Structures are given as structure tokens and as C-alpha cells.
Amino acid sequence: MSGTARPDKALIERFSALVGAGQALTLPIDQAGYLTEWREKYHGVTPLVLLPAAVDEVVAIVKLAAETGTKIVPQGGNTGLVGGQLPDGSGTEIVVSLKRLRAVRAISSQSASLTVEAGLTLQEVQEAALDAGMNFPLSLASEGSCQIGGVISTNAGGIQVLKHGMTRSLVLGLEVVLPDGTLWHGLGDLRKDNTGYDLKQLFIGAEGTLGIITAATLKLVPQPAERQVAFVGAESLEDLARLYALCRQQGDGALGAFEILPGIGLELVAAHRAAHGLPYQPPLAAPHPWYGLVELEAAVEGQVTPLIERLMGEALGEGVITDAVLSMSEGQRAEIWALREMMSEAQKIAGGSIKHDVSVPVAAIPAFIVAANKVVEELVPGARPVPFGHFGDGNIHYNITQPEGMETSAFLAEWERVNRAVYEVVLSFGGSISAEHGIGVMKRELLTDVADPVKLSLMRQIKAALDPKGIMNPGKVI
């Protein structure tokens, strides 16, 4: 069978036999959850979804795919936002879901490491670490459904990048099924291993184009003994930038997260909660143009509260912020974080949203948002920018809500034009067109246009060397 043809019945039966009864899905009703993402922007078609339960089954699947030239799309929790986890519309690609690879293989408090299989959700990984008295500090809004294999494959960021780095900073070793079916045993909890190329970094962020991650050894850190959140109101982004500088300079290394939310964002959250019958209490007495969420944490009990009170008091006294509230319990901390984590979902109540996951130098964030807002207004008058995100690491989710009264379909038809214009602004500030969501399908052509030619050439050479038949998540990234 050619890799450009739809797998025939005999080949589908050969693949199906590798995973056992009930774990090979051929009916559209059974496949539906694997063929579209939650925003419903991307849809795929496949003759077969495979659900292997063991690494040797993944090896057998990939070996058969290599033998027959069958294209494979690895999939984790299907929470990606750039279409990298879905097959195309040709019906020639089969989906391999890693959701049944769920073993916790090893955990060591002494080595501060945890080895897990790819199908565990990020929340389950966090809980496994907690059971051992440790902490896996990666945190995402989708942590209850995203799977650790997909998180690693996309090098996800999240809210703790400021203190702990991107996913790649937390991975000590990997186990990967290569495109020819070879299993690379790269697990291990060594902190120092200077024996040539650091191969695991090839697969972290590769979005499944170079192999299928089946297991990982992860770095753990101590549980914070104390952490507290301040939710603040400010008159401008420049003021929040001043607050960030204050917390960095005088925070004694305790700053764990620094997030920003626009006034319109909190309004949308309030409307969203009301529409769903959920209670909503404004965190501050009066509305503000901008809000900040500042989290401090420490390994010793009793350090955070006086520190955050001093920092916020100083900021209030100097007019950097105009109001602030501190979390007085873990429940209140969770309530404050929920306001931030609901930002993307809440925008649905106002209609269509054109989204950008970008990064710029931290010092350039205020100027970037002003410049991007101007460009958007020129292209789509009345459009409502809702920029929010990880101020501390320069990652802004520059989302744009449709103008009031405009048809959603007409607004979303502007997606590509608006994207291009916003990305031009991003690049003018020395930024990146993808901060933490990856390239997938959405940004593949754009990457070709804006990336350094030498970088693109090296990426293509690596892809050709590891996947000469082009069967592993084809059409994604490059």
C-alpha cells in the first residue's frame, strides 16, 4: 500500500490485531472525540484510531507503518490549539492515541524524579508527585485532560515558567518509538550526562514529527511550604511593569508567577459565569483598566505573608497599583487563579475570537500591546483586544474578540489577515510567533516565511534523517 492511499481493509485488520478487540476504532461515532479540537477550528478524517495499552504495541504499530508507508498521527489528550494532534482530511492517516499508557514506573524522593508513561494527565502526574511528598511544578489550565506525552511533545509552558522554566527544563529522560519502530531507551534521572548530543531535546517540542514519546523521567521539586496570591488593579500596563520589577528585585526569589488580565477580560469572565449560573464576586471594589495576579511561594512557612504584604503595601503607597486583595486561604487562592484560567473560555460568550500565542521581550510588552491594538483597530474597526497571560516570561495570549454587532463568520473570515498583521508587530519587537502552543498546522506556512533559513534547513535535515519515509505526523511543523 502506498502512503498516499487510504489503508485498505486488510491493512486496517493487521493494525487492529496489534491492539486487541475494542481498541481499534473504525466507526465515525467512536472516532469523533479524536478528530476535532475543543475550539472546533480543525477537523480530521481517519480510517482508524488505535489505542495501544503497552509500549510494545506502539512499537509494533510503528514497525507496520514503516513497512507499509502508512502515515501516523500520535495523539495525547487532544487539547492542542494549533491542529498538530489531528489527522488531515485525506483519510490516509491513522491516529495512535497514547491514552492507555498510564503506568507510574518509578518515583524517587531522594533523586527527586518520577518516571511515568505518556498517557497520564498532567494532573495525575502532579498527584503522583504529591503522594511522594514532592511537586511537579508544571501547571496548565488544561491539566485535568492534557497528557504528559503531549505536553512534552509540544514543550508546553504554563503559569510556572518564570520560576521553573518550560517543560523541557523539567524532563530528565525520554523513551521514544522512532519512525522505523526502534525503541530508544533514554530514560534516567541523571542531572549531568555530557556524553554527546542531548537527544531528548530533539523530541521535546517536535510535536510528534520525529517519534512517539511513550514515557518520561521528570524532575521534581520540593513542595512549597507557603504560597499566596495578590490580585491587584492598575491604571496601565506600564504600572504593572513597575510592579513586576519591584517583585523581581525585592521578592527574595519567591516570585512564582506574574500574570496580567485586561479589564474587558474580567468583564467577560463575569458574564460567562452568570450565563452558566455560577457565582461571581468581583475581586476588587471597583473595575480597573488592568489587573495583575502575583504569586509568591517559599520553602519555609511564615515567609510569604509578610513579604507579599510589604511588596503590595509599597506598590500602593507609590501609586504603582490602586487596589489589591490577598488570598487568605488555599480556597481563595484557587478562586483568584480561576479568574485567570477562565480567560480563553469566557471569550466565547462575546462571539468569535481570533487568537495569538506570542512572546516578546518583557520590557517590550506594553509597547507591543499598544502597537498591536492600533493595527487591529485599523483592520477590523471595533474589534476588542483581550491580551492576557504570562507577563513574567513575555508570553502574551493576544486574543481579539469580535466587534459588537458583527457576524461571527465575517469576523473569523479575517483570521489570516489579522494573524499576519499581528505577527508582523510581534517580529518588529524581536518576538516569537509561537510561545508555548507550538506550530502544528496553523503556523506551519508562517514559520517558513519568518524563520531563519539555516534553522529551517537544519530542521528539515533532522526530519529527513529520522523519518525518511515521512510517516510521522506528516504536514505538521515543517
N, C-alpha and C positions, 0 to 999 in steps of 0.2 A: 504493500500500500504506500502511495506517495504521501508525504507530509502535507501536501496541499489539498488532499482529498479527504472527504468525510470518512471516518473509520467505518468499515463495513460491519455487518452483523457478526461475522466470525471473529474479527479482531475485538469487537466490544465484548464478546463472550470470553476471549482469552484474558482481557484485562479484568473482567468481572470475577473470573475464577481466582484471581490473586488476592481478593479481599473477602470472599465468602458471601454467603446468602444475606441479602438485605443491605449490604454495604456498597452496592453499585447501583446508582440511581439513574434510570433512563426515562422515567415518566416526567413530563413537564411540571406536574403538580408537586412532585417530590424535589425537583431541582430548583424550584422558584427562589428559595432563600439564598441560593448560591450564585444567582445570575443577575442580581441588581444590588446597588448600594443604597444606603438609607436616604440619600437625597434624591434618588431615582434619576440621576443625571446620566448614568451609564447602565447599559443593559447588555447581556451577552447571550450567546446560544451555544449549547454543547450537546453532544450525543450521550455524554456520560460524566457523572460525578462519582469519584471514588473516595471511600472513607477508610483508608488503611488504619489498623489498630496497633501496628508494630513497625519498627524501623525496617525489618527485613522485608515487609510487604512494600514499603516505599521503594526500597532497593529493587525489588522485583518489577514494580511498575515502571520505574525509570529505565531499567535494562530493556524491557519490552518496548518502551517508547523509543529508545535509541536504536534498537534493532529494526523497528518498523517506520521510523521517521515521524512518529506521532508527536504532536505538539502538546505540551503540558502547561497548565496554569496552576501553580501552587496557591493555596488559599488558607488564611488563618481565620480570624473572626469576622472577616468581611466588613471591617469598619473603616477602610481606607477611603480617602476623599479625592483621589486623582485617577481612579479607574485601573490601578495596577493589579488588582486582585481578581479581575473578571476576564472571561474569555471574550474574544471578539464576536462578530455576528456571522462568521463564516460557517460555524458548525464543525470546524476541523480540529478544534482544541478541546482536550478533556481537562476537567478540573480535578485536582487532587487536594482534598481538604485534610488538614492535619488535626482536626478537632478531637480525634480519638487517641492521639498520642499524649497521654496525660500522667505519666509516671513522674513522681519525685524520686530521682535516682539516688541522690546523696545530699546531705546537708552537714556542715561543719561549723559550729560556733567558733572553734579555735582558729580555723582557717578563714572564717568569715566568708563562706562560699556556699552556694546552692546550685545543684545540678538538676535541671528539670527538662521534660520533653516539651516539644513545641506547642502542643495543644492546650496547655494550661492557660487560663486567662491571667492577665496581669494581676487582677485582684487575688486570684488563688496563689500566685507566686508571692505576693505581699503577705498573705496569710500564712503561707508555709514558713516564710522568714520570721514572722512574728511568733509563731509557735516555738521557734528555736531561740527566742529572745533577741532577734536581730531585726534589721529593717532593710527592705529593698526599696530604695528611695524614689524610683521612677513612678510618677503619678500622672495619669491622663484622665480626661473626662470620660473616656470610653473604657476604663479599666475593668469594668464588670463584664465586658464582652470581647474586647480585643485580646488576641492570643499572643503569647510571648514570642513565638516564632515569627509572626507577622510584625510585631513591634521591633524585633531585631532586624528583620529584613528591610524595614523602612527607616531604621535609625530614628525612631520617634523621639520627641523632645519632652514636652510636658512642662509642669509647673515647678520642677526642682532643678532645672538645668543650671540655674545661677549658682547653686551650691554643689551639685553632684555631676553636672555635665549631661551630654546627650547619652542615648542608650549605649553607644559604642564605648563610652567610658566605664560602663558597668558590666561589660562582657569579658570574662577571662578566657573562655574557650568555647568552641563550637563542634558539633557533629553535623556533617553535611553530606547529603547524597548528591554526587556530581552528575553532570548531564549524561555520562556514559554508564551510570549505575554504580560507579565506585563509591564506597563509603569512606569518607575522610574522618578519622578518629582524632579530632582536635580538641577534645575536652581536657580540662585540667585547671587547677587553681593556682598556678604559678603566677606570682606578681612580676617576676623577672625571668625572661626567656629570650635571650639575644642570639638566637640560632638561625639567623637569616630572615627572610620576609615574614612579616606578621600576617599569615594567610587569612586569619579570621576576619581581618578588616576588609578583605575583598568581598565578603558575603554580607557584612553589616551595611545596610543601606542599598544593597544591589537589587532589592525588590524581586527576588526570586529569579533573576535572569541568569545567574551563574550556578545555581544549585538550590536544593531544598534543605533548609535548616530543620533538623529533626530533634536536636537537643542543644542545651547551652549550659555552661557553668557561669554563674552570675556572681558579682561582687556584692557582698552585704556590708552594711554599716551599722553602728550601734543605734538603738532606738533613742530618739531624743527624750530626755527626762522631762522637758518642759517646752512647750511651744505656744505661741499666742499670735493672734491676728489683729491688726488695726485696719479699720475701714475708714478712709478719710475722704473729705471733699475738698476740691481745689478749684481755683478760678481759671487755671490754664495748665497746659501740658508743661510749659516752662517751670511752673511751680512744682509739679510732680517730679520733674527732672532735678530740681533743687532738693526735694525730699529724698530722692534716691541717692544723691551724692552725700547727704547727711547720714543716711543709714549705712552706706558703704564705709564712710570714713570713721564713724563713731559707733558702729554697731558691733564692735568686738568680734567680728567674724560670725555673728549669729544670724545674719540676713539669709533667709532661705528662699524667699520668693518676693517679687515685686511686680504686681500686675496693675494694668490700667483699664478703666472702663469709661466710655463716654456717657454723658447724661442721657442721650437717646437710648443707649443700651439698657440702662436701668429702667427706663420707661417701658421698653419692650418686654423686659423680664416681668414687670408688674402686670402688664396687660396679658402676657402669656399665662401667668399663674392665675389671674382672675378668670380667664377663659376656660381654664381646666379645673376651676373650683378649688384652687389651692390657696391657702392663706398667704398674705404678703404684708409684711410690716416694713415700711421704709427704714433703712438702717440709720439715716441721719434725719435731723429735724426739718431740713429744707433741701430742695434739689440744688444740684451743683452742675456746672458745665462738665467737670471731670471728676472721676473718683480713682482712688488708689487702694490697692489691697497689699498690705505689707505683713509678711510673716517672719517672725524671729523664732529660732529654736536654739536650745543649749543642752549639753550633755549632763549638766548639773542643775538640780532643782533649785528654784529660787533666783536664778539669774535673769530670766527673760522679763518678768513683770516689771521690775524697777528700770530695766534698760529701755523697754518699749515705752513706758510711761515718760521717761526722761526725753527720749527722742521725739515723741509726739508733742510733749509739752513745749520743747524748744521750737519745733516747727510751727506750732500755734502761736507762740509768743513772737516769732519773727514774721508772721503773716505768710508763711510758706503754704500752709493749709488753713482752711477756715472752720473745719469741724472734724471730729474724729470720734470713733467708738471702738472700744477694745473688747475682744471676746473674753468672757469671764468663765467659760466652761468649754469642754470639747464639743458639746452640742451647739453652742453659739459659734464656735469656730467653723463647724460644718455648715451652719446656716449662711455664714458670710461667704464661704467658698462656693456654696450652691449658686449664689448670685453670679459669680464669675463663670462657673461651669455651665450655666444655662444660657449663656450669651448666644451661641450659634442656634440652638433650638428655638429660642424666643423670637428670633427674627422671622420665623415662618408666619407669625401672626400678622405681620405687616406686608406679606406678599413675597415676591421674588427677591432673592439676594444673590448678588454677584460677589464671589469670594476670592480672596488672595491670601496666601500664606507666604509672607515675605520677611526678610530681615534687612536691617540697615544698621550702621554703627549706632550705638546707644546715644551718643551725643547728637546724632542727626535726626532722631525720632520726631521731635516737634516740627522741625522744618520740613521733613518728609511728608508728614500728615497734612500740613498746610498746602504744600505743593500738589499732593495727590488730590486733595479736596477740590482745589481750583480746576485741575484737569477734568475731574469727574463732572463738575458743575457745567463746564463748557460742553462736554459731550452729551450729557443727559441732564438738562436743567431740572432742578427739583429733586434729583436723586439724593438719598440720605446716607452719607458715610457712617459706618458704625465700626471704627477702628478700636480694637481691644487686644489685650494679650500680654506677652511676657516682656515688659519694659526692660527688665534687668539683663536680658540676653539679646535684646534688639529684635526679637521676633514679634511682629505685629500681624494680627489677622485683620487685614484691611478689607472688611466686608462692606457692601453697599446695598442698602435697602431701596426698593423701587420708589419712585415719586408717588405721592398720594394721588389717586385718581387714574394712574396709568395702568393699562392692561399688563398683567404679569408676563404674558407671552411676548409682548412688544418689548418689555424691559429686558427679558432674558435673551432676546434676539441680539441685544447689544453686548453680550458676554465677551465675545472675542475682541471686539473693538475696544471695549473698556479695559480688558485684561492687558492688551498690548500697550495702551497708554499708561496704565498704572505701572507696568513693569519698566517702561522707559524711565519713569520717575525714580523707581527703585534703583535702577542701574546708574542713574545720574548721581546718586548718593553713595555709590560703591557698594550696593547691597546685593542680595541674592533673591532669585525668583522663587526659590523653594527653601523654607527654613526648616520645616520638620515633617511635612506631609509627603515629600518625595516628588518624583516626576511622573511615573505611571504613563498614562496615555495623554492626560490633559496638557502636560507641559513638554512633551517629547519634541515636538517641532520647534517650540520656542527655545528649548535647550540648544538645539542645533544652531539656531540663529545667534544666540548670545554667548555661548560657552567658548572658552579658549580653544582654538583648533587643535593645538597639541594635546590638550586634555581629551577632547573628543576622539582623536586618533588613538591615544593610549587606551581609552575605554573600549573602543571597537576591537583593538588588538587583543585585549584581555577576553572579551566576549568570544571572539573567534577561536582563541586558544583553548578555552574551557568548554565551549559549546559550539563546535564546528558545524554541527548539523542544524543549529538554530532552533532547537526544540523547546528550550526552557523559557517559559513566559515570553514568547516572541512578541515583538511590537511594543514592548514596554521600555522605557528609559531611553534607549538608543535604537 
